[in-house]
Amino acid sequence: MTYDTLRQLIEIDSPTGFTSQACDFVRQQLEGYGLKPTLTNKGAVRCTLGDSPKVALAAHVDTLGAIVCGIDANGTLKISRLGGLSLNMAEGEYVRVHTLEGKQYTGTLLLNNPSAHANKDLSSSKREPEKMHIRLDEHAKTKGHVRELGIRIGDFVAFDPRYQELPSGYIKSRYLDNKAGCYVLLEVARRLHEQGIQPAAEIFFSNYEEVGHGGCAGYSSGVEELLVIDMGVLGDACEGEETRCSICAKDSTGPYDYDMRRRLVELAEAQQIRHSIDVYPFYGSDGSAALRAGHDFRVALIGPGVAASHGVERTHGDGIEATIDLCLAYLKDRSA
């Protein structure tokens, strides 16, 4: 099986605040399935799967990235991070700078004085925004040259995702957090539509999750439960695997709804869906944002296991499929 829709979505630059093209792609995919998505005032995508939705499934289309916050005298760019971008894992990456006029320029994120033959402290220097820059692939040696290109403070910076699907079933790329979750929602919608099933549910693609307010508004008025689809954390303190669906009991914002979690585990066990139950030590989600915003929702969180989060990420088709299966099982169970 190939994941061409996932690849296409990942290859659309969508750092937080610059998501309209990715949201348009999601909307067009849903329309191609015969559904009728709408945009919220903030630009998120909402799509009802049946009448009077009681359950919302949410994922976020926005990613980590950066924004130009300064232009140096030598023609390089200073950046401010969008979300929790790891500069250690971003150093040396190719980037695209998007201007207000719609132009794109390529470049590379580098440490200041990046040559090993000229900087004896290259290996020991801490990677911080003020010690790094973007080297543009243009003959831009002064601040004036950069301004002539049309680049200015506030322009968005996206990192090359380097998407690859491997014969082993692994998928490695930036932005699996959380475009893998968006792919899950698209597949849930497609498969339900093909089966003629119209649950009392909606799917929701938020666009500001990486800065903490993506899931705070925009749902249908009758929603009672929010099932968030976001990356499952892998690490020394976690039980998850790339080939499984992770079910989160608690993250750094607090526990998720016990009854929803219990039912998800029961369904996964009954249908032999590969899964792990986990606690995430440093994590928040659209569900956290919805609860902080005051929504009277029951909230649960699941997602495919993703290694090396906020860096050079990797997941597996089995984990994606397990998450799709659990979403379908939960919606059909709620509709029974």
Disulfide bonds with the S-S distance in Angstrom:
none
